[in-house]
Every structure is written in C-alpha cells, then in structure tokens.
C-alpha cells in the first residue's frame, strides 16, 4: 500500500478547490442575466460573445457599427 505525503495531499486538495472556484465563477458568469423592461433580459459581454460564437472585440465592433443594440448598466455592489 502506498501513502501520499501530507504536503502533496494539501497541494492536490488546494488545486481541486481552485478548480471548483473557477467552475463556480464561470457558472456565475453564464447565469448573470439581468432583468430589463418588458421582461427582456440583458446579457453581459462574456455571455453574448459565447452565445454568438464571437470574440468580445467583435462585439465592440458590432456596437460601433450599429449592428447590435446595447445598454450600459451599473448595479450597486460592484457588478455590471
């Protein structure tokens, strides 16, 4: 039977915890839909780029060219 050194085990657990934190953050980003007037929902840049399969820079170009509508929303608590 082989044993794992405590230091190696702690690093492994730390890596797993970091991985779960990254997954949680990504899920939060994907679920961040904001209520808007008339039941419409707003998507942030990350979600919209993923939905359209384009980069965030391409979204910026679409906005500049008037191809998509956009709104700037500031929510108290540091989230946008």
Beta strands, then each sheet from edge to edge (+ up, - down):
strand 1: 33-35
strand 2: 41-43
sheet 1: 1+ 2-
end
